[in-house]
Amino acid sequence: MASLYSAISNPGHSLSPSALPHDTKPKKICYYQCPTFLPPHRSRICRMGFVSGLERKKTLKPRIISSVTVDTPVNTSPEKVQLPKGDTWSVHKFGGTCMGNSERIKNVAKIILSDDSERKFVVVSAMSKVTDMMYDLINKAQSRDESYISALDAVLEKHRSTALDLIDGDDLCSFLAQLQHDISNLKAMLRAIYIAGHATESFTDFVVGHGELWSAQMLSCVVRKNGVDCNWMDTREVLIVNPTSSNQVDPDFKESEERLEKWYSKNPSKAIVATGFIASTPQNIPTTLKRDGSDFSAAIMGALFKAGQVTIWTDVDGVYSADPRKVSEAVILKTLSYQEAWEMSYFGANVLHPRTIIPVMRYDIPIIIRNVFNLAAPGTKICRSTEDEEGQGLESFVKGFATIDNLALVNVEGTGMAGVPGTASTIFNAVKDVGANVIMISQASSEHSVCFAVPEKEVNAVFELLQSRFHEALNAGRLSQVQVIPNCSILATVGQKMASTPGVSATLFNALAKANINVRAIAQGCSEYNITVVLKREDCIRALRAVHSRFYLSRTTIAMGIIGPGLIGATLLDQLRDQAATLKEEFNIDLRVMGITGSRTMLLSEAGIDLSRWRELQKEKGVVADMDKFVQHVHGNQFIPNKVLVDCTADSSIASHYYDWLRKGIHVVTPNKKANSGPLDQYLKIRALQRQSYTHYFYEATVGAGLPIINTLQGLLETGDKILRIEGVFSGTLSYIFNNFIGRRTFSEVVAEAKHAGYTEPDPRDDLSGTDVCRKVIILARESGLKLELSDIPVESLVPEPLKDSASAEEFMQKLPQFDHDLAKKRQIAEDAGQVLRYVGVVDMVNQEGAVKLQTYKNDHPFAQLSGADNIIAFTTTRYKDQPLIVRGPGAGAEVTAGGVFSDILRLASYLGAPS
């Protein structure tokens, strides 16, 4: 025990069999004595198997050796067998999840047996959770926690019960005897650690590596049980590595190759099951390849065999274009180049450890990532290069996205840095001295500043040492500051040759800008494999989803909140329902209504409301309306980067929130005229914010319902045309009334007809007052550049003065016939002159004024040709001076208004990256 204590206490002490107590020294013979812990119903069979085995001992090749020794098992064959190399070998690696229990181990055996390769080399991890259990044993023993004994018993029972379910006969007895022997050794070792209070790294590696030894032995027995010649390999006898740091080792390929040839000459087999994760130093001291070491083992062995391919079996269908936990629509990538996989691994993608790729790159051995639970999935192939498919867009150059969180940005800047040799060296020597890991570096060509990202837990030490090292320069003013920017994340965009493809960087930053995300630092290597940006931590997931969506790796998805499910809002929801499938399939646009709110009730959903049942769901699951909670629900959705609120009300209190919503990065679409025709300062504030940000505000339906009035006006102005006059019939209701106010019909009769047909508001005075037309005029005037208030527009009201204060709409309609004479007289005068009456709004840019009035037009004028409830607007400009540009069509009704709002939503989707 003193010798063992010395080995634990002294890191330089070589761990060898002689360092173990007498009763723990390895035996180099097979265990033919049946273990006492074998169940009675299996014991007799086991003994019978051993009798049979003893009779065959001259030809029986021992399979199980002590897990402690690193000596090569004895083989009685005098013939030296040459190690075959090349693509006749296929290498498989199965992780702990794949080896989780007896059923999964049987499934792994089936996969091995179904592989039609001539030779198979299989690398296995410890059973699920066993590596953690082994580390826990060490930690408990070091902490002098006696529960390590019961924890070791749990390890024993886990493997014992698994073996009983998997194997029988000689193999079962041999394995159980070896397992018991290993557990006894481990108990003695852990007792020594308990006494010493600590363990060396090499001793810890030795203890932890037992999980792989046991899983490899069990799997080889299962394969052999199915009639396939199969040996198991303790890779500590073959794989030699040189530790370079506490977290890294370098394989010694030359020595490993020699040992592999020696091992194979004594243990030739068409199938070999080997331990992952563990190896030995050149001094034969057991060590590990650290975390994710089993993948590394498979890659090294693949290179030593020069295998045809290495298949890494896991629990996912392949490598995703982004973390599917953050981007629900991430897709499986068919292929990746070695460099792409390397970059994605470095930046946190759950692909492979970057070291895994290095050995196979030497011999162009492809790595296949496959799902052990879904054999139908082809997986992802990682190889030398991926050929670009003809006709593909930018998405073929960008393969995926990865993120790293919990970082801080350190910025060192000052005019004294420019052209001064050694500044960068001083900075990064300081970082090295505190042992911090630099994730990313960015420096402007002016050399005025250098910034770099480090893990947040290490930034304080870096900052303090930099302040100390640059104390004189800071006091002298040569450096202006050493600044720490906390709460950062990195977003890496990875793709082969993407940086040399025009448009990729622009598309990336455009997507971030349109998602209202600010970039703090940028780095791009000349290798052209990744573009890295540093962002605020809270923006990271939204940024990831925005860029992923923009590069067509998922649909352009927009989270929507519908405010006001009245006539227009309800019609819009029905239109969205009817068009949703087509938009997804043909245009890659996914519009998800996350919430619907009225004045009393709101309906919220995390994944999107089923629009085929939204009315029923609102009754069944609706809650009390709360605008703040509603907005937070839509805005707080972290799975969809783009959010829009659609205000289908005519409520000025709702419109007053637009500025705050836009400032938060929420897009706004509305037919509500109140914001653009309300107080001028509020309007100017919104427009200024809109110009400064990438948050969009669309309001086409405020003037012409579904007619492109605003868009036409903006197009004229943006192309340099000068507006002289805008004149039009802006009210579908008043258009209908005056189109039918002909012959002997009275005005009150036509108004009653329009009300009955649903063209007017419940109270017709709202239409006849001209206020609605006035709001449309003020919107167009402001859009054209006039800074007018609503009160600046003179309005000719069609409501008789005595009826303005009528108590109800019914009273108004009863008394309206008393005033028919006035309008009948105006109609007669117009008819006598060969003219018609039209209620119009006018924006006079020459005189800088607007008006709403009843106007006469000749019978051949375009305004006289109207029918039904059509609107008509004429733009007189410097280009369209002699013949005005006319827009005509239905300007009222829920269908066309909702259609105009829908059109704005699709316009927003186009701005956010949907194909046009």
N, C-alpha and C positions, 0 to 999 in steps of 0.2 A: 504493500500500500504506500510506503514511503516513496518508492520509485514512481508510482502513479501520481502522487501528490506533487512530486518534483516536476513531472511533465506538465501538470496543469499550471503550476505556479510560475514556471520558467518558460516564457514565450520562445526562447531559443532552443529549448530541449526538444530533441527529435523524438516524435511519437513513434515507437516501434513496438512490436510484440513483447520485447524484453522489458518494456516500461510498464507492462501490465502485471497484476498480481498473478501468482502461480495458477490460481484456479480460473483465471480468465484467459490464459494463453490459448491461441487457436490450435485446433486439432485439424490435421490435414487428411482426415479420413471422413467418409460419410457416416452419418448417424443411422445405424441400423437398429438401435434400441428404441422401441415404441415409447413416445413421451407419455408421462403419467397423466397429463391433462387431456388426453384424447378421450372423447366420449366412449362409453362402454360399447355402444352398438357399432362404432367404427374400429375399435381396438383390435378385435379378432381378425377382421379383414386385413388390417394393417400388418398384424403378425404373420398372417398367411402370406401376405405379399413379401415380407422380408425373408421368409423361408425360401420362397421361390427365388427371391433375389439372391440369397446366399448361394443357392445351387447354380445361379448363372454368373457368379462373381468374376469368373475368368473373362467374360465378355462384357460385363456391365461397366459402363463409363461413368465414374462419379460425376454428379451434377452440382451438388451443394457443398460449398466449402465455407469455412469460417468467414464471416463478414469483416473480421478484423484484419486478416492478413492481406497483403498485396502481392503475395507470391502467385505464380502461374500454376493453375491446377495441373496435376500430373496426368499425362495421357500415355497409354501403353503402346500407342501406334508408333512404330519405328520410322515410318515414312514421313518425310517432311512435305506438307502440302503447300503449294504455291498459292498466294492470295490473288484471286481474280479481281480485276478492277474494271471500271467502265460502266456503261449504261445498262448492263445486266442487273445492276443493283438499284433498288429503289429504297429510299430511306423514309421512314415514317416516325413522327413524333406525336405522342399522346400525352396531354397534360393531366393535371390532377383531377379536373372535372371529368375528363374521359375515363379515368380510372377510379371514379368516385365510390363504387361499390361492386359487388360481385356481378350484378346484371350488366353493368357498364363494362366491366372487364371482359365478360363473355362477348359483348358487342364488339369490343376492340379486336378480340381474337377472330371474329367473323370477318372483319374488315381485312385483317392480315391474310386470312385464308382465301379471301376473294381476290386478292391482288395477284394478277397473272404474271408478274415479273419473275424472272428466273431466280433471282436472289433478293432477299428482303432483310433489311436491317431496321430494327424497331427501337426507338428511344422512348423511355417512359419516365414520367415524373412519379413522385410519391402519390399515394391515394389522396383524395381531396381532404384538405385540412391537416394532413399528417405533418407536413413541414412546419406548420404553425405550432402543432402540438409538440414537436421535437424542440423547437426554440423555447416553447413554454417550459419544458422540462429543465433546460439549462437555466432559464431565468428564475424558476422556483428554487432550484438547487443553489444558485449563487446568492439568492436572497435568504437562504437557510429556512425555506418554507417546506416543511416535511410532506406537504401534499404532493410533492413531486413523485412520491412512491405510488399513490393512487392514480396519478396522471399517467405514470408508466404502465400501470395495470390496464388502463383504458386503451393505450396504444397496443398492448399485447392482445387484448380482447378483440379490438377492431380487426386486426390481421388474422387472428385465429379463426374468428367466425367467418371471415371472407374466404379463407382457405378451405374450411370445411364445406362451404357451399360450391367451391370451384373444382377441387381436385380430390383424388382418392389414391388408394394403393400406396406403392413405394414413394411416389412423389409427395403425397400428403405427409407420410411419416417423416420423410427426409426434411421437408420444409418446416414442419412443426417442431422437430428436434432442433433445427438450426435457429428458428425463431426463439425458442426457449433459451438456447445458448446465448444468442445476441442480447436478449432481455436481461439475462443474468450479468453479462458483461457490462451492459449499460447501467444496471443498478449499482454495480461496484464503482463505475466511473462517476456517476452522479453523486454517490456518497462522498467520493473524494472531493468533488466540486463543492459539495455542501460544507465539508470541513474547511476547505481552502477559502471559500467565500467568493471565488471568481474562477473563470476558465479562460484559457488562452483561445485566440481565434482559431488556431488549427485544431484544438480539441473540440471546440464548438462545431466546426465544420465536420469533424469525424462523426460526432453524435448525430447531427442533423441529417447526414447522408444515408442513414439506415432506411428511411422511408422508401427511397429509390431501390435499394437492394431487395427489399421484400416485395415490392410491386413487380420488379423485373422477374424475380424467381417465380411468382405466382402466374404471371402471364405466360412465361415460357412453358410452364407445366400445362396450362390450358391449351396452348397451341400444339404441344406434343401429344396431348390427350386426343386431339383430332387427327392424329396420324401423320403429322408433318415433323420432319427431322428439325429440331430446334434446340439451340444452346442459349444460355444466358451469359451475359458479359458484365463483369464488374469493371466499369470503365476506369477505375483507379489503377487498374493493371495496364491500361493502354494510353489513356489521355494524360499527357504531361503539359502542365501550364506553369508559367512564371508569374507570380503575383507582382503587379506593378503598383497597386494601391489597395486600400481596404475595400474598394468597390470594383476592382477590375483585375483581370488576369489576361496574359497573352499566351496563346497556344504555342507550344514547341512542336511544329509540324514534323520536323525531321525525326525527332526522338519518338513522337507518337506513331509515326508511320512504321518505324522499325519495330516498336512494341506490338503494333497491330499485326504486322506480318508474322511475328513470333507467336502471338496469341492464336492467330488463325491456323497456323501450321499445326498446332496441337489440338485445335477445336474446330475443324472444318464443318460447315453446316450451310444449308440453303436458306435457313432462317435464324437470325440472331436477335435476341431481345436484350437490350443494354440499358444500363442505368443512365439517366440524365442527371444534370446538375452537379455531379461529383467528379473529381479528377484527383491527380496527385501532383506534387511538386517534383522537380528533378531529384530531390532527396527522398522520394517515396513517402512524403508526409501527406496524408489525406487533406484535401481542400475542396472548395466548391467553386462553381462558376458564378456565384452570387445569384441574386434574384433574376428570374427569367432565364436561368442558366440552362434549362433543358432544351430550349430552342437553340441556344448556342451550341450545346452538345451535338444536336442533330446536324447542324450546319457544318461543324468541324468534321464529324464522321462522314458526312456526305462528301466533303472535300477529300478526305483520306481515301475513300473508296472510289472517288471520281464518279459518283452515282449519276444515274439518268435524271433523277429529280428528288427533291426533298419535300415531303408533304407534312405540313403542320396541321394536326387535327385539333380543333377547338370547339367552342359552343356557339359560334356565329357562322353565318353563311359565307363570310369572306371579309375583305377589307371594305369598309364603308367610306363614302365620299366625305362624311363628317360624322361626329359622334351621334349615333341615333337617339341617345338620351336627350340630346339638345336640339337636334334637327330631326323631327319625326319622319320626314320624307327623304332622308339620306338613302342613297342607293348603293348597291354592291358594285364595286368596280371589277370589271372582267380582267383587266391587266394593269400592272404597274411596272415601271422600270425599277432597277435596284436603287437608283438615286432617288426616285420619287418615294419609294417605301422608306428609305433611309431618312429623308427629310420629314416625312409624316411621323415616323417613329420618334425622331428627336423632339418634335414639337408636341408630343403628348398623345398622338393617335395610338390606339390599341392595335398596332399592326405586329411588329416584331421589335425586339431590341436592335438598335443600329448595329451592334457587334455581330448579330446573327447573319447579317447580309455579307459581311466581309469574306468569310471563307468560301462561300459558294460563288462569289463574283469571280474568283480566280479561274474557275473552270467553266464559267457560264452555265452553272447548274440552276435550273429554275426551281423556285420555291412555290408550292401551291398551298394556299390557306383554305381549309375545308371544314365543314361542320359535321362532327361525328354523329349528330342527332338528325341530320337532314342530308342523306347521301344523294338525294336528287339534285341538290344545289351544286353547280360546277365549281364554285369557289372563285378565288382570285389568284391569278398567276403573276408571280414576280420574276422578271427575267431581264436580260441585258437591255433591250430597248423595245418600245412598243411602236409599231408602225401606225402613222396617222391615217385614219380612214378618209378616203376622198370625199369631199363635200361636207365635211363636218365643220361646225362653227367653233367659236372660242372655247366651248366646253370640252373639246377634244384635247386642248392644250392645258387646261386646268383640271387636274384629277381630283383634288380634294382639299379639305381645309382642316386645320387642327388648331387647338388653343392651349395656352398655358396660363393658369391663374395664379393669384397670390404673389405678384411681382411688384417691385418698386423700380422706378426709373431714377437714376442718379445722373445729374447734369452738372458738368464742370465747364464754366465759361469765363471768358475774359479776353480783352484785346491783346493782352500780353502773351497769349498762347500761340498766336499766329507766327509761323516761321521759327519757333523756338524748338530745337531738337530736344527730345527726352521727356517732353510733357506727358505724352501718352504712356511712355515707359514707366514714369513715376506713378501715374494713375493705376495702371494695371499691376504693377509690382505691389502696390498697397492692397489691391483686391486679392492678389495671390497670398499675401502675408496673412490675411485674416481667413483664408481658406474659402472665400466666397466663389460661387459659380456664376460666371458671366453668361447670360442667356443670349444677349443680342447687343451689338455695338452700332452706333450711328454717329457719323461725324460729317459736318458740312465742309465743303471744299475750301471755304474761307479759313478753316482751322480755328474759328472763333469759339467753338464749343465742341465738346464730346459728351455724348450721353450713352448710357448702357443700362441694361436691365439685369437685376439680380433678384434672387428669391427674397421676399419681404422679410423673412426671419433673419436674413444676413445683412440687411441694409444699414442697420444702426452701427454695426462694427465697421462697415465700409466707410460710412459717413464720418465717423469719429477719427479714423485713421487718415482719411483724405484731408480733413480739417487740420490735423496735426502736420502732415507732410507739406501742405501748402500754406502753412501759417504765415510765413514771410511774404509770399506772393499775394496773399489776400490782404495783408496789412499794407503792402506797398501799392495795391491797386492793380497789379498785373493780372490778377484773377478777380472777377467781380463777385463770383459766388460758387459755392458747392451746394447744390440744391437736391433735395429728395422729393420726388413726386410719388406718393404711396397709392395703394389701391389700383394697381394696373394689371392688365392682362395682355397677352400677345395673341394675335391672330395671324396664322401663317397660311398663305395660299401656295399650293404646291402643284407643279406640273412640269413635264419635260419640255424644255425650250420655250416655255411660255413667255419669258422676258424678251425673246427675240421676235415674238409675234406681235405685230402692231395691234393695239386696241385692248390688250389684256389688262394692263395697268390702268388704263383709262376707265375700263368697265368696272374694275374692282373699286376704284376710288369714287366713281360715279354712284355705284350701289351703296357705298357707305354714306356718301353725302345725302342721297335721297332717303336714307333711313335716319337722317339727322344725327349722324355719329361723327364726332370729332376725332381726328387722328393726332396722337401726341408725338410719335416718332416713326420713322420708316427705315427699313434696311433691306437691301437687295444685293445678293452676291452676284459676281460675274459668272458664276456657274449656271445661272439662269434657271435654277430649279425651284426657288421660292421667293416670294415677296412677303416680308414680315412687317406688320404694323403694331404699334403699341396703342392701346385704348384704355379708357376708364373701365374698371372691372364690371361696373353695373351695365355697361353697354356691350359687353363681350358676346353674350348669347344672341342679342338682337343683331349685332354685326355679323355673327356667324350665319344666322339664318338669312340675313339680307343678301350677303354675297353668294351664299349657296343657291338661293333662289334665282339670283341674277344670272348665274352661269348655267341655267337650265338643268341643274342637277336635281331640282325639284320644281314644282309649279310656282308661278307668281301668286303667292297667297296673301290675301288681305283680310284682316279681322275687322268686321263692320259692326257698328252699333246704330240701330235705326231708332230715331227719336220721332214719335208721333205716328202710331199705326192707324191713323184716320183714313180718309178716302184715298189720298195720294200715297201715304205710307203703306197701306194695305195692298194697294195696286202694285207698288214697287216690289213688295215682298213676293207677291204672286209672280211677277215677271222674273225675279231672281230665281224662284223655284223652277219655272219652266225652262230657263236658259242655262241653269247650272251645269248640267251634264255636257252640253255642247261647248261651253266655255272651257271646261276641263279638258275634254278630248281634243278639240281643234285648236285651242289658243293657249293651253297651259295656264289658264287663269282659274284660281280657286278662291271664290268669294265666300267667306264664312261669316254668317251673321251670329255674333257672339252674344248679342243682347238686343232686346226690343223693349222700349219704355214708352208708356203714355203718361198722362198726368197723375194717374192713380196707381197703376200696376206696372211692374217690369218683369221681364223673363230673361234669365241669364243662363249661359251655357259655357262650359270649359272647352268643348270640342267643336261647337257649332250647332245651331238650332236646326232641327228637321223642319224645313219650310213647308213640307207637305202637311204638317200638323201644327203649325205655329199658333193658330187660333185656339185649338184644343189645349195645347201646352200652356198657353198664357192663362187659361182658366184653371188648369190643374196645378201648375207649378209656379204661377205668378206670385210675386211678393210685393210689398208696399214700395212704390216708386221712390227712389232717392237718387237724384241726378249725380251727386258726388260719387256715390258707390257705383253707379252705372258707368260713369266715365273711367273710374279706377279699374273696374273689371275689364273693360275693353283695352285700356292703355297698359294695364299690368300684365297682359298675356305675354309670357316670355317665349312661347313657341312660335309666334308669328311676328315677324319684324315690322310689318307695315299695318298701321291702324287708321281707320277712317270713321268719323261720326257723320251720319247722314241725317240732317235736320229737316223733317218733312212737315214742320209746324209753321204757323205764321206768328209765332210768339217772340216778342222783342226781348223777353227775359232770357230765352234760350240763345238768341243771337248775341246777347251781351257776353256770353262765354267764349265766343269764337277765338278771341285774341289769346286767352289763356290756353285753350286747346292747341292752337297752332304753335304757341311757344313751347309746349310740351312735346311737340313732334307728332301731334295727331292731325291727320289731314281732315279737311272739312268739305262736304258736298251738300248743297242745299238749294231748294226753290224758295226759301224764306227771304223776302225782300227787305226785312227790317234792318239787317246789319249794313247793307250797302246804301240804304236810303235814310238811315238814321242820322244821328249827329255827325257832322263832317269830321270832327277830330277822331271819332271812333273809327270811321271808315279809313282815314289816312293812316292811322296807327296799324290797322290790319294790313293794308296794302304795303306799307313800309316793311313790316315783318315778313310778309310773303316774298318780297324781293330779296331780303337778306338771307333767307333760309331756303332749304329744299323741302319745306313743308308746303303742301298744295292746298289751295282754296278755290273750289270750282262752284260757279253759281249761274250757269247758263240758263237754267229753268226759271230764274227770277224775272226775266223779261218776256221771253217768247215761248214759255213752256218747252215744247220739243223742238222749236225752231232755232237754228244757229245764229241768233242775233248777236250775242256777246262775242262769240268766236269770230264772226264775220267782221265786227267792228275792230277787234284786237288785231286781226289779220291785216286790215287796211292800215291801221296805225303803225304796226310793226314793220310793214314794207315801205313806209315813208309817205303814204298818201295823207292828204290833209282833209279833214272833215269840214264841210261847209254847213250842212244841214241834215238832220235826221228827223224824219216825219213819218208818222204811222198810226194805224189803227191797232192799238196795243191790247185792247180788251176784247176777248172772244164774246163775252156777254153783250157788250154794247155793239159789237159788230153784228151779232144776231138780231138785236133789237132794231137797228137802223136799216139792216138789209130787208127786214120784214115790215118796216114802217112805211108802207106804200099804199097807194089807192085811197080807199075810204077808211082804212083801219085806224083806230085811235091808238095813241101812245100807251095808255093804260092797258088796253087790250093786249098789245104786243108784249108789254112787261109781264103781265099775268101769264101769258103763254110761255115766255122764257123761264119764269119761275117754276111753272108746272113741269117744264122739260128738264129742269135741273141745271140750267145755264147760270142762274144767278146764285148769290149767297142766300142763306135763309132769310136775311133782311135785304131786299133789293137796293135799299139806300146805300149799302156798302159799295155797290157797283155804280149806281147813278151819281154818287157824290163826286166821282172822278179821282178819289184819293189813290186808288190802286194804280190808275194810269199815271198819276203824278209821281208815284214811287218809281215806276219804270222809267219815266223821263229823267228823274234825278240820277238814277243808276247809269243811264246812257250818257248823261251830261258829265258826270264825274269820270266815267270811263274815258270820255273824250278829252278830259283835262280841265273842265270847269269846276271851280270850287264853290258849289252852291249848296245851300241848305234847302230843306223841303219847303220852308216858308217863303223861299225866294221865287217859287213857281206859282204864277196865277192860275187858278183852276175855275173853270166855268162848271158849276154844279148843275145837274139835271134834276135835283131834288127841289121841288118848290119850297120857298122859304117858310111858308106856314106849316109845312109837313116835316120839317127837320126835327122837330121835337115830339113827333108822334110817339105815343106810349109803346106801340108795338108794330111789328111788320104788318099784322092784319089790319090795324087801324090805318096805317099808311096806304095799303092797297085799296081799302074802302074809299078813302078820300082822294086818291090820285086822279080818278076821272074828272074831278072838278077843275083840273088844271090842264086838260087835254088841249084846250083851245090854243094856248100859247105855242106849243110845238106844231100843231096842225097848221097854224098860220105860217111858221118858218118853213115848213115843208112845202106849202103852196107857193111861196115866193121862190123857193129853189126850183121847183118843178117848172114854174113859168119861165125861168131863166135857162132851162135845160140842164139843171144841176141836181145833185143829190146831197143829202145831209150825212156827214160822217163825224164821229166823235174821235178826235185825234190828239196825240201828244207831239210836241215839236221841241227839238233842240236846235237853237239857232246859234251856231258857233261864230258867225260873223259879228252878231250883236251881243254875244256872250250871255244869252238868256234862254229860258225855256218857257213853255206854256202848255196848258191843257184846255181845249176848247171844242165847241161844235163848229164845224167848218163845212163850207159847200165846195163841191167839186163837179166839173163838167162831166157829162155822161160818158165821154170817151176817156176819162182819166182812169188809170189803173185802180184807184181807190173805189171808183164807182162800179168796178166789175166784181166786187166781192160777193160771196154767197155764204149762206150758213153762218158759222161762227168763226170764219177764217180771220186771221190777222194778216196785216201787210205792213211792211216797213220799207221805206225808201231812203237810201244813203246817197246824198249828193256830195261829191268830193271833187278834188281837182282832177282826178282821173275820170270820174263818172259825173261830169258837170252837165252835159247836154242830155244824157240819158241816165237817170239815176239807177243805182244798183238796187234791185228789189228782191226782198225775201218775203214769200207768201206761203201760208199754210195754216192748218188748225192751230189755234193758240190758246185753247181752253179745253178742259176735260181732264179727268184723272189719268186716263190712259196715256195721253201725249205728254202730260206734265211728268208723270212717273217715268216715261220713256226718256225724257230729257235728263232727269236725274240719273237714270241708269247709264245713259251715254256718258255723263260726266264721270261716273264710277269706272267705266271701261277706259276712259281717257286717263284717269289716274293710274290704272293698272298698266297702261302703255308707258307712262312716264316712269313707273317703277320697274320696268324691265320686261313686260310681256311682249311677245312678238307682235308686230303691227301687220 
